[in-house]
């Protein structure tokens, strides 16, 4: 009997999931099911996105939470394409000179030698997630915030079993917990992180989530929780004031986009790194990715395109309210940059991300689609594991360290300035494959994010792989030290061929290659895929 060609092309470790009413894909099963519960209760994809993000705050607390920022790209059932940006800026008192002086006083160095801290109070920026969650539900959802947050409150107060990848991350990040409140609320009584399968409750966080559910986001920016946040940061030597929180507002910017292999790809504009992904796609197409022959040509071209996009993005992308950003996603820009790609690797490009804490940052990503055609890619993060390491009093609210991305170099586009939003790694993705065919996607993980976007889209569009197979394929990433890291599954033959092309190849562990999720709505048919390198799942019904 002849073999089925569809089975012949299938090499995934699991299959793409299909449903007719809803699909939720993310990095933890309880969170995915929480989103699906909201869909079953009459909510839409926006309600489900916030429900999923809130449960992730509980079950994956080192990676995400109310003390961080949140972003979304979406396509509504009415056909509108939009974005949500809940991203806070630096405190009004945060000048380069002030931070230099405080760092110098703490480290005993000269102010000129001081560098932006990666952790602690000076790295704290205004958290955007509470307003972002609220705005998403109020403007696009069907349910109340109370109903959407119910599962998150329940898991925080009643407990949840810790999964394998999360237990490992919790243990790895535990030393970064900086104040007594953080250690008391996120470690066991013996001072250790919870182990695999251990049931953990986070009652302080549960109470704070209950406040958000019943009172909305105002207490986080103008009320008691805002006072606790500001007091915690300033007591530790930081600069954040309650007035910095009170001035925060959610934005709904226009997405940026390009066309790759006939598919419209949408990303977030600056201050996010979405332009890096779009430029890399354009450069790869201009360099001839469509006619790439052999298994080595495609990763070579894509990696070279990423080097050029990183060089431009890390030189130009910043808060556009403080400095203009050139049209990095334009085809003309890409055509000029593509001329620099040859048969061998570009040697030592000036990618401008050396010693950056963003290379391996921690994040959560979730994607949702519903039967009406709402498609949402939602991303939420504390930046590095447990963020600044500070928890605000007895709130369970861990504060992000996104300010670590600022530079104290006066000439750098991403230099620290009062109120300025830092260069942001978080980039949800959206793709329009054709009429009534939309996908929310993304790949979490610092500077892996645009590289993951490019590889997943190439797997889908250049290789015509199914959704799950596109996520399962071995990945590469260009590292700040100049190496091209690959997964061991690449195989010695392909690795050797990349070396002969001039790439400095090094094998790395799977957890360093991001976490991808996809949810697709194709004329009423729903499908989804989840990251095999995480604890996650794709839930459908």
Number of C-alpha atoms within 10 A of each C-alpha: 3 4 7 8 8 8 8 8 12 14 15 17 10 13 15 16 20 19 17 14 18 32 33 36 36 34 28 25 20 23 31 29 24 27 35 30 19 25 29 14 11 12 21 28 33 34 29 36 36 26 30 35 31 29 29 28 27 29 27 26 26 31 28 34 33 30 31 30 30 32 28 30 29 30 22 18 16 9 12 9 16 20 23 22 23 25 26 27 24 25 26 15 16 23 17 21 15 13 23 22 16 16 21 17 13 11 11 11 13 12 18 12 11 21 17 20 21 21 23 23 25 27 27 31 31 32 30 28 30 25 24 26 31 21 20 20 23 15 9 14 21 16 19 15 24 17 15 30 26 19 23 26 25 19 20 23 18 14 18 18 17 20 22 14 17 22 20 15 17 24 15 13 18 21 14 19 25 19 17 11 20 23 21 16 21 24 17 13 10 7 11 14 21 21 18 14 12 13 13 21 19 22 20 17 25 24 17 20 28 19 18 22 19 13 13 18 22 18 17 27 25 17 14 12 22 22 19 18 27 21 19 21 23 14 10 14 15 21 24 25 19 21 15 23 25 16 12 19 15 21 14 13 14 15 20 17 22 21 18 19 17 11 15 15 23 28 29 26 23 25 24 24 25 28 30 31 30 29 30 30 32 28 32 28 22 20 24 13 21 15 11 15 9 9 11 16 18 20 20 25 24 22 24 28 31 26 24 23 27 27 17 20 25 19 17 22 26 27 22 15 11 14 12 13 19 12 13 21 23 16 19 14 15 25 16 12 21 22 11 13 18 13 11 15 20 17 12 11 13 16 19 14 18 13 9 17 19 22 19 21 25 23 26 30 32 38 39 40 38 31 22 16 26 26 31 33 30 30 25 33 35 32 32 28 27 33 34 31 27 30 29 22 20 17 21 27 27 31 31 33 31 35 30 27 24 27 21 21 14 12 8 14 21 25 21 26 21 14 20 24 28 27 26 24 25 32 33 32 31 31 24 20 19 12 8 12 16 26 28 30 31 32 31 30 30 26 27 24 30 33 28 24 26 24 26 27 24 23 19 16 18 17 11 13 20 20 24 27 23 25 27 20 19 16 21 26 26 21 18 17 11 17 15 21 21 22 20 16 13 14 11 10 10 15 23 13 15 21 16 12 17 14 23 17 18 16 15 15 11 18 14 20 26 25 29 32 31 34 33 33 27 17 14 18 17 27 27 31 32 33 22 21 18 19 16 24 23 28 27 24 16
